[in-house]
Amino acid sequence: MQDFQWTKRLFKAVDSKDSERFVKYLTEDVSFRFGNGPTVKGKAAVLDSVNGLFAGLKGLEHQIIEIYQQADTIFFHGFVTYTRLDSSTLKVAFANVFKMQAELIKEYLIFADTSELFK
């Protein structure tokens, strides 16, 4: 059985909106896509992107249901609850795909319908 303890630390960084700690899990040339948004390339660009998202949120909390690994790819699914700046919340299902390079994430894909998040 694979030890996925590092993923708990990754999501703890995300849920605490600690973008500096979050990007430590990424390769320098990472490819990152959030939902239907454009693909962002490079650790510095991802840092800017997540800082923009975090600035628009009061908080967020991930609940991981299952994690699977096949070769160098890790699959997650669960629920994320976003807390907007006005303290209202939105809970959506999500799935993530991480393509790994050694111990770091080289490709980070997030599948979630967040179309209602900033309405």
N, C-alpha and C positions, 0 to 999 in steps of 0.2 A: 504494500500500500504506500502510495506517495505521501510525503510529508508536505502539507500545504500551509504550515504555520505562517510562512512569510506572507501569504495572501491575506491573512488576518491583519498583519501589520500594514500592508498596502492599503486595505480598505479603511483601517483606522486613520491613516494619514488623509485619505480622501474625506472621510466623514468628519474629521476635525479641520478640514479645509487647509491642511498643511501642504501647500503645493511644492515647497522645497523638499520636503521629505518624500512626497509622492514621486517626483521625477528621479529620485535615486534608484528607483526600480526599473528605469528605462535605459535603453542603449542611447548613445549620442545621436544616432541616425534613425531613431524610432519613427514609425508611421502610426498616427493616431487619428481615429475617426469616432466622433460622438454622434450617434443617430444618423440623421440625414445630412449632417453638416459636412463641410469639406474636409478632406484629409489634410492633416497638419503634419509636417515632416520636421524632425529634429527636436532635441530635448528643449532647447530655448523657446521654440515656437509652441511646443506643448505647454510649457510653463506659462507663457502669455495667455494661451487659450484657456487653461483651467483657472488661472487667476481671474479672467473675465467672467467665467461661469460662477466661481465662488463669490465674486463681488455682488452678483445678483441674487444670492441666496443667503438666508439667515442660517440654514443648516441643511444637512442631509444625513441619511442613515441607511446603510445597506444591510439587507438580510440575505445571506447566501443560503440557498436551498441545497444545491449540489455542485460538486466540482468533479470534472473528469479530465484525464490526460490521455492523449494519443500521440506518441512520439514527442515532438517538440511543441505541441499545441495543447493549451489548457482551455477548457470550456467551463463557464460558470452560468448559473441562472439563479434568479431570486427576485427580490423586490427591493426597490429603493423608495424611500420617502423623502421628498424635498420639502423643506420649509421655506416659504417665500419670505421676502422682507416684511410683508404685512402679517406674518405669522400664520397664514393659511397654509395648508399642506396639499401635496399631490403624491399619491402612492401609485407607482407603476411597476409592472414586471420588466425585467431586463435580462439580457444575456450578453456575456462578454466572451471574446475569443482573444487569447494571448498567444502569439507565436514567439517562442522563447529563443534566445541566443545565450547559451550557457545559463547563467543565473538571472539574466535581465530580459525584459520584454522588448522585442524588436518590432512587433506589430501589435497594436492595442485597438481592438474593435469593440464598440459598445452598440448594442441593439436595444433601443427603448423608444417608446412613443412619448416624447416630452413636448408634443405640440401644444399642450395646455399649460405648460409650466409658466410662461411669461405673459399669459393673456390677462 
